[in-house]
Amino acid sequence: PLVEGVRVRAEIVAQGRAKKILVFKKKRRKNYRRRRGHRQSITTLRVTEIA
């Protein structure tokens, strides 16, 4: 929930990337195929203080 006037302090625990997701596009009967990969960046946070 969103609370006005509250500050949250956090520290970065880890930074990495998620598993690769394959995006595959195809049009039938047209010999059209495109395969593209995508990896999302992920940052893991630990909340240390809520004031």
mmJSON file of the N, C-alpha and C atoms, coordinates in Angstrom:
{"data_MODEL":{"atom_site":{
"group_PDB":["ATOM","ATOM","ATOM","ATOM","ATOM","ATOM","ATOM","ATOM","ATOM","ATOM","ATOM","ATOM","ATOM","ATOM","ATOM","ATOM","ATOM","ATOM","ATOM","ATOM","ATOM","ATOM","ATOM","ATOM","ATOM","ATOM","ATOM","ATOM","ATOM","ATOM","ATOM","ATOM","ATOM","ATOM","ATOM","ATOM","ATOM","ATOM","ATOM","ATOM","ATOM","ATOM","ATOM","ATOM","ATOM","ATOM","ATOM","ATOM","ATOM","ATOM","ATOM","ATOM","ATOM","ATOM","ATOM","ATOM","ATOM","ATOM","ATOM","ATOM","ATOM","ATOM","ATOM","ATOM","ATOM","ATOM","ATOM","ATOM","ATOM","ATOM","ATOM","ATOM","ATOM","ATOM","ATOM","ATOM","ATOM","ATOM","ATOM","ATOM","ATOM","ATOM","ATOM","ATOM","ATOM","ATOM","ATOM","ATOM","ATOM","ATOM","ATOM","ATOM","ATOM","ATOM","ATOM","ATOM","ATOM","ATOM","ATOM","ATOM","ATOM","ATOM","ATOM","ATOM","ATOM","ATOM","ATOM","ATOM","ATOM","ATOM","ATOM","ATOM","ATOM","ATOM","ATOM","ATOM","ATOM","ATOM","ATOM","ATOM","ATOM","ATOM","ATOM","ATOM","ATOM","ATOM","ATOM","ATOM","ATOM","ATOM","ATOM","ATOM","ATOM","ATOM","ATOM","ATOM","ATOM","ATOM","ATOM","ATOM","ATOM","ATOM","ATOM","ATOM","ATOM","ATOM","ATOM","ATOM","ATOM","ATOM","ATOM","ATOM","ATOM"],
"id":[1,2,3,4,5,6,7,8,9,10,11,12,13,14,15,16,17,18,19,20,21,22,23,24,25,26,27,28,29,30,31,32,33,34,35,36,37,38,39,40,41,42,43,44,45,46,47,48,49,50,51,52,53,54,55,56,57,58,59,60,61,62,63,64,65,66,67,68,69,70,71,72,73,74,75,76,77,78,79,80,81,82,83,84,85,86,87,88,89,90,91,92,93,94,95,96,97,98,99,100,101,102,103,104,105,106,107,108,109,110,111,112,113,114,115,116,117,118,119,120,121,122,123,124,125,126,127,128,129,130,131,132,133,134,135,136,137,138,139,140,141,142,143,144,145,146,147,148,149,150,151,152,153],
"type_symbol":["N","C","C","N","C","C","N","C","C","N","C","C","N","C","C","N","C","C","N","C","C","N","C","C","N","C","C","N","C","C","N","C","C","N","C","C","N","C","C","N","C","C","N","C","C","N","C","C","N","C","C","N","C","C","N","C","C","N","C","C","N","C","C","N","C","C","N","C","C","N","C","C","N","C","C","N","C","C","N","C","C","N","C","C","N","C","C","N","C","C","N","C","C","N","C","C","N","C","C","N","C","C","N","C","C","N","C","C","N","C","C","N","C","C","N","C","C","N","C","C","N","C","C","N","C","C","N","C","C","N","C","C","N","C","C","N","C","C","N","C","C","N","C","C","N","C","C","N","C","C","N","C","C"],
"label_atom_id":["N","CA","C","N","CA","C","N","CA","C","N","CA","C","N","CA","C","N","CA","C","N","CA","C","N","CA","C","N","CA","C","N","CA","C","N","CA","C","N","CA","C","N","CA","C","N","CA","C","N","CA","C","N","CA","C","N","CA","C","N","CA","C","N","CA","C","N","CA","C","N","CA","C","N","CA","C","N","CA","C","N","CA","C","N","CA","C","N","CA","C","N","CA","C","N","CA","C","N","CA","C","N","CA","C","N","CA","C","N","CA","C","N","CA","C","N","CA","C","N","CA","C","N","CA","C","N","CA","C","N","CA","C","N","CA","C","N","CA","C","N","CA","C","N","CA","C","N","CA","C","N","CA","C","N","CA","C","N","CA","C","N","CA","C","N","CA","C","N","CA","C","N","CA","C","N","CA","C"],
"label_alt_id":[null,null,null,null,null,null,null,null,null,null,null,null,null,null,null,null,null,null,null,null,null,null,null,null,null,null,null,null,null,null,null,null,null,null,null,null,null,null,null,null,null,null,null,null,null,null,null,null,null,null,null,null,null,null,null,null,null,null,null,null,null,null,null,null,null,null,null,null,null,null,null,null,null,null,null,null,null,null,null,null,null,null,null,null,null,null,null,null,null,null,null,null,null,null,null,null,null,null,null,null,null,null,null,null,null,null,null,null,null,null,null,null,null,null,null,null,null,null,null,null,null,null,null,null,null,null,null,null,null,null,null,null,null,null,null,null,null,null,null,null,null,null,null,null,null,null,null,null,null,null,null,null,null],
"label_comp_id":["PRO","PRO","PRO","LEU","LEU","LEU","VAL","VAL","VAL","GLU","GLU","GLU","GLY","GLY","GLY","VAL","VAL","VAL","ARG","ARG","ARG","VAL","VAL","VAL","ARG","ARG","ARG","ALA","ALA","ALA","GLU","GLU","GLU","ILE","ILE","ILE","VAL","VAL","VAL","ALA","ALA","ALA","GLN","GLN","GLN","GLY","GLY","GLY","ARG","ARG","ARG","ALA","ALA","ALA","LYS","LYS","LYS","LYS","LYS","LYS","ILE","ILE","ILE","LEU","LEU","LEU","VAL","VAL","VAL","PHE","PHE","PHE","LYS","LYS","LYS","LYS","LYS","LYS","LYS","LYS","LYS","ARG","ARG","ARG","ARG","ARG","ARG","LYS","LYS","LYS","ASN","ASN","ASN","TYR","TYR","TYR","ARG","ARG","ARG","ARG","ARG","ARG","ARG","ARG","ARG","ARG","ARG","ARG","GLY","GLY","GLY","HIS","HIS","HIS","ARG","ARG","ARG","GLN","GLN","GLN","SER","SER","SER","ILE","ILE","ILE","THR","THR","THR","THR","THR","THR","LEU","LEU","LEU","ARG","ARG","ARG","VAL","VAL","VAL","THR","THR","THR","GLU","GLU","GLU","ILE","ILE","ILE","ALA","ALA","ALA"],
"label_asym_id":["A","A","A","A","A","A","A","A","A","A","A","A","A","A","A","A","A","A","A","A","A","A","A","A","A","A","A","A","A","A","A","A","A","A","A","A","A","A","A","A","A","A","A","A","A","A","A","A","A","A","A","A","A","A","A","A","A","A","A","A","A","A","A","A","A","A","A","A","A","A","A","A","A","A","A","A","A","A","A","A","A","A","A","A","A","A","A","A","A","A","A","A","A","A","A","A","A","A","A","A","A","A","A","A","A","A","A","A","A","A","A","A","A","A","A","A","A","A","A","A","A","A","A","A","A","A","A","A","A","A","A","A","A","A","A","A","A","A","A","A","A","A","A","A","A","A","A","A","A","A","A","A","A"],
"label_entity_id":["1","1","1","1","1","1","1","1","1","1","1","1","1","1","1","1","1","1","1","1","1","1","1","1","1","1","1","1","1","1","1","1","1","1","1","1","1","1","1","1","1","1","1","1","1","1","1","1","1","1","1","1","1","1","1","1","1","1","1","1","1","1","1","1","1","1","1","1","1","1","1","1","1","1","1","1","1","1","1","1","1","1","1","1","1","1","1","1","1","1","1","1","1","1","1","1","1","1","1","1","1","1","1","1","1","1","1","1","1","1","1","1","1","1","1","1","1","1","1","1","1","1","1","1","1","1","1","1","1","1","1","1","1","1","1","1","1","1","1","1","1","1","1","1","1","1","1","1","1","1","1","1","1"],
"label_seq_id":[1,1,1,2,2,2,3,3,3,4,4,4,5,5,5,6,6,6,7,7,7,8,8,8,9,9,9,10,10,10,11,11,11,12,12,12,13,13,13,14,14,14,15,15,15,16,16,16,17,17,17,18,18,18,19,19,19,20,20,20,21,21,21,22,22,22,23,23,23,24,24,24,25,25,25,26,26,26,27,27,27,28,28,28,29,29,29,30,30,30,31,31,31,32,32,32,33,33,33,34,34,34,35,35,35,36,36,36,37,37,37,38,38,38,39,39,39,40,40,40,41,41,41,42,42,42,43,43,43,44,44,44,45,45,45,46,46,46,47,47,47,48,48,48,49,49,49,50,50,50,51,51,51],
"pdbx_PDB_ins_code":[null,null,null,null,null,null,null,null,null,null,null,null,null,null,null,null,null,null,null,null,null,null,null,null,null,null,null,null,null,null,null,null,null,null,null,null,null,null,null,null,null,null,null,null,null,null,null,null,null,null,null,null,null,null,null,null,null,null,null,null,null,null,null,null,null,null,null,null,null,null,null,null,null,null,null,null,null,null,null,null,null,null,null,null,null,null,null,null,null,null,null,null,null,null,null,null,null,null,null,null,null,null,null,null,null,null,null,null,null,null,null,null,null,null,null,null,null,null,null,null,null,null,null,null,null,null,null,null,null,null,null,null,null,null,null,null,null,null,null,null,null,null,null,null,null,null,null,null,null,null,null,null,null],
"Cartn_x":[0.826,0.0,0.866,0.316,1.015,0.643,1.678,1.458,2.262,1.6,2.289,3.112,4.273,5.116,5.979,6.066,6.869,8.075,9.249,10.471,10.938,11.423,11.914,13.366,14.224,15.633,15.895,16.616,16.885,18.32,18.827,20.168,20.054,20.959,20.967,21.647,20.938,21.471,22.158,21.508,22.07,21.531,22.356,21.93,22.262,21.325,21.543,20.53,20.376,19.435,18.587,17.351,16.41,16.726,15.986,16.134,15.7,16.292,15.982,14.574,13.847,12.52,12.63,12.167,12.209,10.891,11.007,9.845,9.878,8.849,8.812,7.607,7.86,6.788,6.754,5.56,5.424,4.148,4.236,3.047,2.906,1.759,1.575,1.565,2.12,2.174,2.994,3.704,4.452,5.962,6.419,7.84,8.425,7.653,8.085,8.23,9.477,9.743,10.804,10.553,11.522,11.64,12.846,13.074,13.98,13.546,14.3,14.323,15.464,15.594,15.581,15.177,15.112,15.404,16.264,16.542,16.283,15.443,15.084,16.148,16.544,17.455,16.684,17.308,16.655,17.567,16.992,17.694,16.927,17.631,17.022,17.367,16.348,16.527,16.173,16.826,16.468,16.103,14.897,14.437,15.089,15.814,16.528,15.836,15.061,14.444,13.177,12.14,10.902,10.635,10.635,10.463,9.419],
"Cartn_y":[-1.199,0.0,1.257,2.321,3.595,4.441,4.861,5.668,6.949,8.079,9.356,9.689,10.319,10.764,9.681,8.517,7.42,7.223,7.041,6.799,5.379,4.747,3.375,3.368,2.747,2.6,1.123,0.868,-0.512,-0.625,-1.846,-2.102,-3.134,-3.033,-3.956,-5.244,-6.354,-7.66,-8.321,-8.302,-8.954,-8.283,-8.318,-7.848,-8.93,-9.221,-10.27,-10.173,-11.29,-11.325,-12.58,-12.47,-13.588,-14.591,-15.689,-16.673,-16.066,-16.569,-16.048,-16.472,-15.509,-15.763,-15.663,-16.693,-16.685,-16.16,-15.196,-14.629,-15.15,-15.878,-16.507,-15.99,-15.409,-14.895,-15.734,-16.054,-16.881,-16.497,-16.498,-16.325,-17.58,-18.184,-19.453,-19.271,-20.243,-20.319,-19.205,-18.405,-17.291,-17.424,-18.525,-18.749,-17.589,-17.073,-15.961,-16.472,-16.486,-16.917,-16.007,-15.523,-14.677,-15.191,-15.43,-15.864,-14.849,-14.367,-13.342,-13.676,-13.475,-13.737,-12.443,-12.57,-11.396,-11.829,-11.082,-11.34,-10.07,-10.203,-9.072,-8.89,-7.66,-7.369,-7.42,-8.012,-8.18,-7.619,-6.835,-6.345,-6.806,-7.478,-7.945,-6.953,-6.468,-5.476,-6.066,-5.554,-5.883,-4.578,-4.506,-3.307,-3.288,-2.194,-2.096,-1.175,-0.214,0.751,1.317,1.423,2.079,3.176,4.429,5.55,6.509],
"Cartn_z":[0.0,0.0,0.0,-0.481,-0.554,0.656,1.42,2.616,2.453,2.579,2.411,3.649,3.437,4.532,5.156,4.544,5.085,4.183,4.806,4.05,4.314,3.282,3.384,2.943,3.744,3.398,3.11,2.029,1.631,1.143,1.171,0.643,-0.472,-1.417,-2.548,-2.11,-2.254,-1.866,-3.055,-4.211,-5.394,-6.647,-7.686,-8.994,-10.002,-10.858,-11.843,-12.952,-13.649,-14.755,-14.645,-15.097,-15.033,-16.143,-16.145,-17.208,-18.539,-19.603,-20.922,-21.342,-21.881,-22.43,-23.944,-24.645,-26.097,-26.645,-27.554,-28.227,-29.656,-30.046,-31.365,-32.136,-33.311,-34.162,-35.433,-35.886,-37.076,-37.81,-39.124,-39.958,-40.811,-40.724,-41.414,-42.934,-43.603,-45.066,-45.72,-44.973,-45.561,-45.373,-44.764,-44.482,-43.68,-42.728,-41.88,-40.456,-39.956,-38.585,-37.99,-36.783,-36.075,-34.652,-34.211,-32.841,-32.167,-31.028,-30.319,-28.843,-28.198,-26.769,-25.979,-24.713,-23.842,-22.411,-21.718,-20.304,-19.512,-18.497,-17.651,-16.57,-16.298,-15.195,-13.881,-12.851,-11.553,-10.466,-9.55,-8.374,-7.145,-6.223,-4.982,-3.881,-3.173,-2.118,-0.763,0.279,1.661,2.354,2.885,3.582,4.957,5.256,6.53,7.521,7.008,7.919,7.293,8.101,7.694,8.71,8.241,9.172,8.656],
"occupancy":[1.0,1.0,1.0,1.0,1.0,1.0,1.0,1.0,1.0,1.0,1.0,1.0,1.0,1.0,1.0,1.0,1.0,1.0,1.0,1.0,1.0,1.0,1.0,1.0,1.0,1.0,1.0,1.0,1.0,1.0,1.0,1.0,1.0,1.0,1.0,1.0,1.0,1.0,1.0,1.0,1.0,1.0,1.0,1.0,1.0,1.0,1.0,1.0,1.0,1.0,1.0,1.0,1.0,1.0,1.0,1.0,1.0,1.0,1.0,1.0,1.0,1.0,1.0,1.0,1.0,1.0,1.0,1.0,1.0,1.0,1.0,1.0,1.0,1.0,1.0,1.0,1.0,1.0,1.0,1.0,1.0,1.0,1.0,1.0,1.0,1.0,1.0,1.0,1.0,1.0,1.0,1.0,1.0,1.0,1.0,1.0,1.0,1.0,1.0,1.0,1.0,1.0,1.0,1.0,1.0,1.0,1.0,1.0,1.0,1.0,1.0,1.0,1.0,1.0,1.0,1.0,1.0,1.0,1.0,1.0,1.0,1.0,1.0,1.0,1.0,1.0,1.0,1.0,1.0,1.0,1.0,1.0,1.0,1.0,1.0,1.0,1.0,1.0,1.0,1.0,1.0,1.0,1.0,1.0,1.0,1.0,1.0,1.0,1.0,1.0,1.0,1.0,1.0],
"B_iso_or_equiv":[0.0,0.0,0.0,0.0,0.0,0.0,0.0,0.0,0.0,0.0,0.0,0.0,0.0,0.0,0.0,0.0,0.0,0.0,0.0,0.0,0.0,0.0,0.0,0.0,0.0,0.0,0.0,0.0,0.0,0.0,0.0,0.0,0.0,0.0,0.0,0.0,0.0,0.0,0.0,0.0,0.0,0.0,0.0,0.0,0.0,0.0,0.0,0.0,0.0,0.0,0.0,0.0,0.0,0.0,0.0,0.0,0.0,0.0,0.0,0.0,0.0,0.0,0.0,0.0,0.0,0.0,0.0,0.0,0.0,0.0,0.0,0.0,0.0,0.0,0.0,0.0,0.0,0.0,0.0,0.0,0.0,0.0,0.0,0.0,0.0,0.0,0.0,0.0,0.0,0.0,0.0,0.0,0.0,0.0,0.0,0.0,0.0,0.0,0.0,0.0,0.0,0.0,0.0,0.0,0.0,0.0,0.0,0.0,0.0,0.0,0.0,0.0,0.0,0.0,0.0,0.0,0.0,0.0,0.0,0.0,0.0,0.0,0.0,0.0,0.0,0.0,0.0,0.0,0.0,0.0,0.0,0.0,0.0,0.0,0.0,0.0,0.0,0.0,0.0,0.0,0.0,0.0,0.0,0.0,0.0,0.0,0.0,0.0,0.0,0.0,0.0,0.0,0.0],
"pdbx_formal_charge":[null,null,null,null,null,null,null,null,null,null,null,null,null,null,null,null,null,null,null,null,null,null,null,null,null,null,null,null,null,null,null,null,null,null,null,null,null,null,null,null,null,null,null,null,null,null,null,null,null,null,null,null,null,null,null,null,null,null,null,null,null,null,null,null,null,null,null,null,null,null,null,null,null,null,null,null,null,null,null,null,null,null,null,null,null,null,null,null,null,null,null,null,null,null,null,null,null,null,null,null,null,null,null,null,null,null,null,null,null,null,null,null,null,null,null,null,null,null,null,null,null,null,null,null,null,null,null,null,null,null,null,null,null,null,null,null,null,null,null,null,null,null,null,null,null,null,null,null,null,null,null,null,null],
"auth_seq_id":[1,1,1,2,2,2,3,3,3,4,4,4,5,5,5,6,6,6,7,7,7,8,8,8,9,9,9,10,10,10,11,11,11,12,12,12,13,13,13,14,14,14,15,15,15,16,16,16,17,17,17,18,18,18,19,19,19,20,20,20,21,21,21,22,22,22,23,23,23,24,24,24,25,25,25,26,26,26,27,27,27,28,28,28,29,29,29,30,30,30,31,31,31,32,32,32,33,33,33,34,34,34,35,35,35,36,36,36,37,37,37,38,38,38,39,39,39,40,40,40,41,41,41,42,42,42,43,43,43,44,44,44,45,45,45,46,46,46,47,47,47,48,48,48,49,49,49,50,50,50,51,51,51],
"auth_comp_id":["PRO","PRO","PRO","LEU","LEU","LEU","VAL","VAL","VAL","GLU","GLU","GLU","GLY","GLY","GLY","VAL","VAL","VAL","ARG","ARG","ARG","VAL","VAL","VAL","ARG","ARG","ARG","ALA","ALA","ALA","GLU","GLU","GLU","ILE","ILE","ILE","VAL","VAL","VAL","ALA","ALA","ALA","GLN","GLN","GLN","GLY","GLY","GLY","ARG","ARG","ARG","ALA","ALA","ALA","LYS","LYS","LYS","LYS","LYS","LYS","ILE","ILE","ILE","LEU","LEU","LEU","VAL","VAL","VAL","PHE","PHE","PHE","LYS","LYS","LYS","LYS","LYS","LYS","LYS","LYS","LYS","ARG","ARG","ARG","ARG","ARG","ARG","LYS","LYS","LYS","ASN","ASN","ASN","TYR","TYR","TYR","ARG","ARG","ARG","ARG","ARG","ARG","ARG","ARG","ARG","ARG","ARG","ARG","GLY","GLY","GLY","HIS","HIS","HIS","ARG","ARG","ARG","GLN","GLN","GLN","SER","SER","SER","ILE","ILE","ILE","THR","THR","THR","THR","THR","THR","LEU","LEU","LEU","ARG","ARG","ARG","VAL","VAL","VAL","THR","THR","THR","GLU","GLU","GLU","ILE","ILE","ILE","ALA","ALA","ALA"],
"auth_asym_id":["A","A","A","A","A","A","A","A","A","A","A","A","A","A","A","A","A","A","A","A","A","A","A","A","A","A","A","A","A","A","A","A","A","A","A","A","A","A","A","A","A","A","A","A","A","A","A","A","A","A","A","A","A","A","A","A","A","A","A","A","A","A","A","A","A","A","A","A","A","A","A","A","A","A","A","A","A","A","A","A","A","A","A","A","A","A","A","A","A","A","A","A","A","A","A","A","A","A","A","A","A","A","A","A","A","A","A","A","A","A","A","A","A","A","A","A","A","A","A","A","A","A","A","A","A","A","A","A","A","A","A","A","A","A","A","A","A","A","A","A","A","A","A","A","A","A","A","A","A","A","A","A","A"],
"auth_atom_id":["N","CA","C","N","CA","C","N","CA","C","N","CA","C","N","CA","C","N","CA","C","N","CA","C","N","CA","C","N","CA","C","N","CA","C","N","CA","C","N","CA","C","N","CA","C","N","CA","C","N","CA","C","N","CA","C","N","CA","C","N","CA","C","N","CA","C","N","CA","C","N","CA","C","N","CA","C","N","CA","C","N","CA","C","N","CA","C","N","CA","C","N","CA","C","N","CA","C","N","CA","C","N","CA","C","N","CA","C","N","CA","C","N","CA","C","N","CA","C","N","CA","C","N","CA","C","N","CA","C","N","CA","C","N","CA","C","N","CA","C","N","CA","C","N","CA","C","N","CA","C","N","CA","C","N","CA","C","N","CA","C","N","CA","C","N","CA","C","N","CA","C","N","CA","C","N","CA","C"],
"pdbx_PDB_model_num":[1,1,1,1,1,1,1,1,1,1,1,1,1,1,1,1,1,1,1,1,1,1,1,1,1,1,1,1,1,1,1,1,1,1,1,1,1,1,1,1,1,1,1,1,1,1,1,1,1,1,1,1,1,1,1,1,1,1,1,1,1,1,1,1,1,1,1,1,1,1,1,1,1,1,1,1,1,1,1,1,1,1,1,1,1,1,1,1,1,1,1,1,1,1,1,1,1,1,1,1,1,1,1,1,1,1,1,1,1,1,1,1,1,1,1,1,1,1,1,1,1,1,1,1,1,1,1,1,1,1,1,1,1,1,1,1,1,1,1,1,1,1,1,1,1,1,1,1,1,1,1,1,1]
}}}
